[in-house]
Amino acid sequence: MPLILFNKPYQVMCQFSAQDDRETLADYLDIPDIYPAGRLDADSEGLMLLTDDGELQHAISHPTRKQPKVYLVQVEGTPDAGSLERLRNPLDLGDFVTQKSEVRHVQEPGWLWPRNPPIRERKNHPTSWLTIQISEGKNRQVRRMTAAVGLPTLRLVRIAIGPFALATDPLLPGEWKTVDPQEFRRQT
């Protein structure tokens, strides 16, 4: 029963079934009977966990288990103390209110790969980097959170899930590796 760490590239669909002219997980992972434990939208990139163990998949992805997920987010604009505080506290997004999150204004990490294609750059609009840690992960949640405080997301990279992080388990986009599922169970 493998646990796969996979660095999903930008614009890859989080499914194995064929998609019209779009790359899917099947283009990168030829491992039978594995399924994603959580998803990333096509515009997002970064760490995914996949397994053939339904119980493990549930332990990783179910909201009641509260596995922390950390995202590196490039936003348009420069966050001030007020916008960072709003992101940290429950935020009403209309159809739900987020839980508290951990948010930091950071420098772009030196280990981050360039995105292909690169984000559009606008000379009159500065960009900034944040790390945002959440445990719920609703559809497009981080993008909606940053937009709600006036900082639209330009690039979104999930860099950690539970005990696994791209900084300590370096994988380039499209690369994957198998880890012992007990490593997850021991650390959660």
N, C-alpha and C positions, 0 to 999 in steps of 0.2 A: 504494500500500500504506500505508494510514493507521495511525498509532498514536494511540489515543484515551485521554485521561486522563478518568476519570469518577469523580465523587464519589457513591458508592452510598449512598442513604438507608437508614435503619434499616428493617428488615422487608422489604426488597426481595430477592427470590430471585436468585441469580447464575446465571441461565439465561435463554434466550430463549423456550423453549417455555412455553405457557400453564400456569398453576398455579392450582388451585381457589382463587378469591377472594384471591389473593396477587399483588402487583405483581411483575413480573419486569423484567429489563433491557430487554425489548421495549417496555415502557411509557415508556422514556426515550430509547432509542437506535434510530432508524430508519435504520440503516446496514446494507446487505446484507453477508453473509459475514464478519462479524467475530466473534471469539471471545475470551473472557476469558483473559488470561495469569495464571492463579491465581484464587482464589476468596475470598470472604468469606461467612461464614454469615449467615443472615437477621438475627440479633441484633447483628451487627457493622455498622459503617458506615465510610465513608471511601474512600480512593483505590484505584481499580482501573485496570489497563491492559488495553486490548482492541486486537486487531489482526487483519488477514486474512492475515498472513505467518506461516506455520508455523514457520519458522526463528527469527524474532524472538520468537514466543510461547515457543518452547523456551528461548531465551537468557534470557528474563525469568523464567520460572516453574520451570524444571527445578532440582531441588535441587543438582545438581553445579555449577551456575553460581553458587550462593551469592549471589544478589542480596540485599542487605540490605533488610529491611522494618522500618519503625519504626511502633510503635503507641503511641497515647496511651490510657492505661488508667485509668479511675476505679475504685478498689477500696474495699471496705468495710473500715474499720479504718485504723490508722496504722502504716506499715512501720517496723521498727526496723533497726538495722545488720545483725543476723543474717538477717532475712528478705530484705533486699536482697542480701546476699552469697549466700544460697542461690539466689536467682533468677539471679544473674550466672554461677554455676558450673553444670556439668552437673547436671541434676535428673532423678532417676528418676521417671517418671510411670507406671510399671507395665508398659506395653507398649513403651516406648522411653525412652531417656535423651537429654535435650536436649543440644545443644551449648552452649558458653558464649554468653552474651548480654550486651549492654550495658544496664544498668538505672540509671535516675536517678529520684529523688523530685523532682517539679517542682510548680510552681503551675499551676492551670488557665490555659491560654493565653487571652488576651483575644479572640483571633480565632475561637475555637471557637463554632460555632452551637449554639443550644439543641436538644436532642433532642425529637422529637415522636413519642410521648408522652414526657414527662420521666421520669427514673428515679424510683423511689419513694424518698422520703426518710424516714429514721427518726431522730428527734431524739436518741435515746440512742446512736446509732452514727455516729461520725465517718467521713468519707470522705477519701481522698487520691488524688493523681494521680501516675502513673508514666509514664516513657517506657521502652519495652522494644524493643530492636533485636535481631532474630533474622535468620538467613539460611536457616532450613529451612522453617518454616511448615507443620507437620503439622496435621491436623484439630483445631480448637479448642485449639491448643497454648498460646496465651497465657492463655486462661481456665483451662486445667488447671494451668499453672505457678503462677498467682497463688493458685488454690485450694489447691495443695499446700503453700504456705507460710502458709496461714491468712488470705489476703486475697482474698475472693471478688470477681470482676470484676462491676461494675455497668454500666459503659459501656466499649466498645472501639471505637476509631477508628484505622484505619490512616492514618497521615499522610505516609508516604513509601515509595516503592519505588525502589531504585537511585538515579538522579540526580533523580527527580521528587518534589516535596514540596508538600503543600497550603499550606504557609506561603509558598512562593515561586510556586506556581501556584494562586492562590486560586480555588476553585470551591465554590459552595454545594451542599448535597445535591440531587442530580438534575441538576446542571450537568455539562457535558463540553466538551472542546475537543480539537482535532487538533494534534498536534505532529509534527515531522519525525522519523521513525524513526532517522535518522542521529544525532540528539541523544542517543539512548540508546546507540547503538553507540560514539560518540566518548567517552562518559563511563564506559564499563564495560570 
